[in-house]
Amino acid sequence: MSPTEKRTTHFGYQEVPLDEKASRVADVFHSVAARYDVMNDLMSFGIHRVWKRLTIERSGVRPGHRVLDIAGGTGDLTLKFSRMVGPRGKVVLADINASMLNVGRDKLIDQGVGGNVEYVQANAENLPFPDNHFDCITIAFGLRNVTDKDAALRSMARVLKPGGRLLVLEFSKPGNPLLSKAYDEYSFRFLPKIGELVAKDGESYRYLAESIRMHPDQPTLQAMMEAAGLERVEYTNLTGGIVALHRGIKL
């Protein structure tokens, strides 16, 4: 690559300079933060709560554990984990986006969450935590927005304790062609319209639909997690593969 060429990456279906993606993603989530929970319920017909419940069940989190919830947004997982780890444990809600972090903090304070939760604005590619620090790390519907996913997975593996678990909950690739076609129709025809009506931002939800299609499929993400140093990586398809839960262990 010549000195004048700029490296690019995808922002939805667009090719953008590598150093611009993070700011563009930030603009999307600044725009939708206030209506994020409402839109999640509408977009998934409430099923996202079932997907997150399974993530929590597979986490192995116990009292006294340290948990990192990356791209934790409005704090759905953090809320549950804070109750599971108890007063001797700690949950860190981390998000690169200040607007999402503020919404999450306000929501959790309103729910009575107290001193065992910490809020950190952080980039998943370069996590500001010590090596071998967390018993469990989760990232739910956030990895597809990361510019360098391989770097983020390596960063997560670094801060995970030996024996700790990483769980990645993310939109994925349906295995059934008919379901895939129906899902495409919903994502590109109806999702932006819902975003325009409810969040007053159809373009951001068009990006979200495109970002899902650009995300690695299940076997590719499994291989990426293994390359980052995780072992016994496996995935479970949910709702026909519209979503997949990947889990890996640091040995």
N, C-alpha and C positions, 0 to 999 in steps of 0.2 A: 504494500500500500504506500502510495507516495505521500510526502508530508502534507500536501494540499488536500488529500482525500479525507473525508470525515467518515468514521465508522457509524453505521446506522443500526437501528433495531426497529421492531414493529411496535406501533401504537394502534391497537386494533388492526385494521387492514392497511394503515398508512406506514410508510417507511419514514422514520424521523432520525435526526442525529442522536447518537447514543446519549449525549449529555443533556438532551431535552426531555427524554421520556419521563423522568421522575417528576419534573415540574408539571408536565401535562397531566400525568396521573393525579398529582396533587390538586390541580384545578378541578378535575372531575369530582374528587371526594370533598373538596371545599364546597362545591355546588350542591352535593346531595346529602351532606352530613345531617342536616336538620330533619330530613324525611327518610333517613336510611332505614330505620326499623319498620316504618309503615310500608315502604317499598319492598322490603324483604318478605313481609307477610303476604303482600299482594302478588309479587312475582312468583313465589313458590307455593302459593295457596296454604301457607303455614307449615309446609313440609320441612322447611329449613330447621325447624325446632327438633324434628325427629332425627335429622342428619347430625345435628350438634349433640343430641342426647347420646347417640351411638359413639361419637367421638369421646365424650366424657366417660362412657362405660368402658371403652377400650384403653383409656389413659393409664390405668393402674395407679392413679393418684390416691395418696393416703394422708392421714394427719401428720403434720410436720414436714411435708414435702415442700420443695421450691419449684414453682411452675412459671414458665414464661409463655404468655399468650401473645404471639406476634401478629401484627395487623389485627389486633383485638378489637378495633373499632369501638362499637357501642357497648362492648363488655358482656355479651351473652355468656361466653365460656368463662370469663373471669369471675362473674357472679357465682356460678356453680362451684368453680374451683376454690374460691375464697371460703366457702362453707365446708368443703371437703378437707382442706389443709388445716383448718382451725387456727387458733391463736398462736401456735408454735410454728406454723408454716408461713409461706410468703408466696404471693402471686404478683407477677409483674405484667401489667397491661402495657404493651409496647405498640406504637403505631408511628409511621413516618409522618402522618398527616395531623397537624395540630388541631384542626377543626373536629376531626373524628375523635381524637383523644379527649378534647374538652367535652364533647357530647357524652362519651363513655364515662368520664369522671363524674359529671353531673348526674347521670342516670344511676350510677352505682351508689353515690352518696345519698340520693333520694331513696334508694332501696335499703339503706342502713349499713352498707358495707364500710368497714372501718379500717383499722390499722394494719391489717395483714395484706393490703393491696398497695402497690406502688405503681405510679404512672410515669412512663419514660417515652419520650419522643426519640425514635431510633430507626435507622436504616437496617433492614434485615441482612444486607450484604456485608455489614461491618458492625456487628452487635457489640455494644459497649459493656460487656460483662466478662468476668474471669473464665478461664478454661474450666471445664468439668464442674459446672456450678449448679445446673438445674436437673431435677429428677425427671421432669417432663416438659416438652415444648410442643405447643400447638400453633398451627397457622391455618385459619379457616377462611377460604375464599380470598386469600391475599397473595398467594405465590404467583398467580398469573399476572399480577401487576408489577412484579419485581423486574427490574431491567436485566440483571445478571442472576438468573435462578441458580446456576451452579455455584456461584460465589455465596449466595444466601444459604444454600443447603450446607456448604462447607462451614459457614459461620455458625449455623445452628448446631452442627455436629461438634464443633469445637467447644461450645459452652455447655453441652450436654454431659452429664456425669456418665461414667461407665455403668452400664446397666439401665441407663435412662432411655426413655422413649420419645421419638419424634412422630407426631401425627399431622398429616397434611390432608385437610379436607378441601376438595376443590371440584369445580365443574370439570367434566371429562367428556368422553366420547361414548354415546349410546351404541350398543352392539347391534340392535335391531334396526334395519334400514327404514322401516315404516315409522318407528319412534323417532329416528334421527330426522326424517323429513318433517314430521309434525313439530318437532322441537325447533327446527330451523324456522318454520313458518311462524311459530309463536314468538321466537326470539327477535326476528327481524321485522315482522309486521306489527305485532301487538305490543311488545315490550317498550319500544320507543314512544308509542302512543300513551301507554300507562305513565311512563316517566314524564311526558309533557303535561298530562292532566294532573298528576299528583305532586310531582317534584318541580314542575315548570321547567323541565330540562330533558327534552327528548334526546339531544345529542349525546349526553353523558351515558344514557342507557343504550344507545346504539353502540357506543364504544365498548360498554360492558359485554354486549352480545358478541361483538367482534373479538374481544380479548379472550373470550371462552373458546372460540374456534381456533385461535392461534396457540392455545396452551397445549403442552405435550400430552399425548394420550397416556393411558394407564401403564403399558409396558415401558414406554420411554421415561416416564417419571420414576418408575421403579428403578430403572438402570441409573438414572441421575442420582437417586438417593444412595444407591450402592457405591457409585463412584465417589460420593462425598464422604464415605467411610462408615456408612450404616450397614448393619447386618440384619439377616432374617427379615428383609423387606417384603411386605405383602400388601395387597390391596383388596378392598371389598367394594364391588359396584353397588350403588344405591339408586333406587328409582330407575332401573334399567340401564345404568351407566351414565345417566345425566350428571351424576355426582359420583366421585370415588373417594374413599377414605384409605390413604396410604399410611402404613405404620412401619417404622424401622427402629432398631435398637442399637445403641452404641455399646460394643463389647470391649 
